[in-house]
């Protein structure tokens, strides 16, 4: 297990979640004295191409932070050990994936969640951004029970750690047929991921 990173301006990092290629910490943003989520990607040091992609994906996520159903990105950067990180709003109600572990949603909840995420995807696609990995684990529950889409483009960064070329990582249960056939993802791929969720 890698040690807790030191990221200037953030203190009291406590691990709250771990995935195959990232660790999420609850932390305090010292300057604003607020609790935030710091997601550190475990992809090693980024080469110049991957670093440029990381910066593009962060800008895309930042441009979408106005949408009420997109997780707010506060900051991003590269930690002292070379790991890229994202600083986002801290949502402690878990993900839709966590919620589904206790059973299916009532149809009214499912429709409401679907409409909220569809609105977030519509805004993203209008801005020229793709999510690339829409799935229950990337749909966070907000403080009022709303659903917020997080991790824009992160699948392509995680994929760069283990693939080459134009391939990205994805979640098999939610990947569109065209991506399985080796085609590049497009807005239809995100819609498919939402529908499969």
N, C-alpha and C positions, 0 to 999 in steps of 0.2 A: 504494500500500500504506500503510495507516495506521501511525503510529508505535507502538512498543511502549508499552502503557499503563503508567501509574504507579498502583499499587494499594498503599495503605498496608498494611504488615505482610508484604509479599511482595517477594522480591528474586530476582535472577538469572533473570529471565523469558527463556526461549528458545522461539521458535515451534517447535511439533512437528507441527501439523496446521492446515489451513485449509479451510473449507467456504464455501458461498455466503453464509452469514450469520453466521459465527462464526470465531474463531481460538482455537486451544488452545495454551497455553504450559506448558512444564515450568517450575516455579518452586520456590523455597524459602519455606516458611511460617516466617518469622523466629521467631516466639514459640515454636514447637514444634520448630524445626530439622528439619523433615521435607520431603521432596519431595512436591509436590502438582501436580495439573493445574488450571490456571486457564483456564476457557472464557469468553471475552469475546464477547458477542453484538454483531454489527455491525448494529444496528437503529436507530442514532441515539438521540436522547434520547427516553425513553418518556413518553407522555402519562399522565395520572393513571389512566386505565382500564387501559392496558398495564402500568403499574407495579404496580397492584393485582394484575393477573393474574400478573405475574412473581413477586410475593411469595407468592401462593397456590400457584403451581407449585413454588416452592422449599420451602414448608412441606410440601407433599405428598411431594416427593422426600425431604426430611429425615425425615418420619415413616416412610418405607420403608427407611431406611438400615440397619435391623436385619436385613433379609433378606439372606442370603448371596449372592443372585444379583441384587442391585441395587447399582449403583455408589454408593459412600458419598459423600454430600454433607457437606463440613466447614463451609462458609460460603457466603454470597452477599452481594451488595451492588451498589452503583452506583459505578463508577470516577469519578475527577475529571472526565473528559470527558463524563460522563452515560451511558456505556455500562454496561448490566447485566453482571454476571459471576457465575460459579459457581466455587467451589473444591471440587474432588473428589479422591478418591484417585487417585494416578498409576498407571496400568496401562500398562506399556510393551510388552506383548506384541501390541498392535494389536487390531483388531476382527475379528469373524467375517467381515466383508466383505474385509478384508485376507487372511485365511486362505483364503477361497474363491477369491481371485484365482489361487492356485496349483493349483486343482483342487477337485473335489467332496470332501465329507467322506465317510469310511467310514460305513456305515449306523449302526454303533454310536455313533460320535461324534455323528452327526446326532440320533439318538434322545436321547442324554444331554443335548445342548445344548437340544433342544426341551423336555425335561422340566424342566430348570433354568429356562428362560425362562417356561414355563407356570406354574411355581410363583411366580415373581416377579410375573407378571401377575395371578395369582389373589389374591395379597396386595394388590396395587395396587387391584384392582377391589373387594375386600372393604373397603378403606379409602375407597372412593369416588373413586379417582384413575384417570385414563386416561393412557395413554402417547401415543397419537395418531400415532406414526410408527415402529412396530416394523419394523425392517429390519436386514440384516446389519451395516451401518455403525454402528448404535446398540447392538450386542451386543459388549461388550468381553471380551477374553480375560483371565482372572485369572492370578495367579502360579502356580497349580497346574493350569492348563488348564480351569478352570471358566469358565462364561459368565455375564456380568453385564450386566443391562439398564441403559442410561444414557439421558440426555436426556429425562426425563419432561416432557411438555408443552412442550418447547422449540419444537416445530413451530408451535404456536399463537402463540408470541412472535415467531418468525421471520416467520410469516405476517402479523403485524400491521404489519410494515415495508412490505408490498407489497399487502395486500388490505384490504378493509373488511368490516364486518358480521360474520357468524358464520363466514365461510370461514377455513380454516386452510391452511397449506402442507402438502404431503404428498409422498411419493415414489410416483410413478405405478405402478411395478412392484409395490408392496405395499399399495396403497389398496383398501379394501373397496368393493364395488359400491354400497352405500347412500351412502357418502361421495361417490362419483363422481356419484351422482344428486342431490347437494346436501343430503343429510340430515346432521344433526350426528353426529359420531363417538360410539360407545358401546362397551361392552366387546367386542361382536362384532367391531368394527373392529380392535381390538388382536389378537384371536384370528386374524382373517383375515391380518393382517400377519405373525404368527408362522407360520401355515401356509404362506404364500407364500415365506417365508424358507427 
